[in-house]
Amino acid sequence: MKIETLTKEAFAPFGDVVQIKGAHHYTINQGFAERFNNLANIDVNAEGGEVNISIFTAIPRPTPIAIKLMERHPLGTQLFYPLQNEDWLVLVCADPLEESSYRLYQATGTQGVNYARNAWHHPLLVHSESRFLIVDRKGSGHNLEETMLPQIMAI
């Protein structure tokens, strides 16, 4: 599978690319800080959901990476932003059973992603042990759908 560069345009069908490069910003705190606004569309209110902030730690998977399942969240978006400047991979698809619909992106350590509701994606894929800030949904309702793939793919 070809690895693509992560850009806002290429990733738009699956959600938002979260980065300060090119984002609207302005100076605050008497000139000692810069604020970058509206980096992602957080959508978690379905069925009374609320915003949840957490930190994940991830470790690399053995290579080649066996892709056994894909997941999506029908009730809310899910944002991942790296807390170190390390590249990582983002695997998404339109249909988990249609191999031609898969897209693999190389994200930099200064890019996050905000998966849209119902966007099929793979759990975190990192090259080295990494931490991520997560903004997603908490609350009642079933917000995780996983599908096991009938044939394991390798990347």
Steps between C-alpha positions, in 0.01 A plus 500: 500500500638839401563747785359845421591836650237612751332818372172668589368446149592131474365418847175704474273197427608350834516810725737785585878531496595682821805723457603857565660540156263719300252542789347834602686638799548811708717626783376478860636535854663839447692367200649194670279237336339422166150348483398270212122461487248266337744220422232226492126447511430320829161328466409291808151612605299210352289320762615737776874446452762728650859589415763267645870594516754222550856398422586173328839335488574277203780265409606384154344185358723229351581555132358434258195636681208255490174685438233279658222744585364845437284710730270801489303716741138571399421749780800731490826614353834380636807724495860378537785750542859384562680634807847455348646579163498144362346391171213251512259324261128556443301220332141571389252355255155557358405131528700250710409217263619688189880499494511764225331751735791501750725806531824505698645836604832600652430759769773716644549556871334841455183362340201346667179361356140537603306201365150596389202309635482156336844534337660155491854511641761275649615544862822697553797404281828641630866456406623546859339514844278808489243697697190664354248749628153367422176699475199275458159413643391367836147416604223253434442331169707257297783702340738227384451270204779259410516274201742210475640468150437170320857512367788655689679775308860595564659841474 
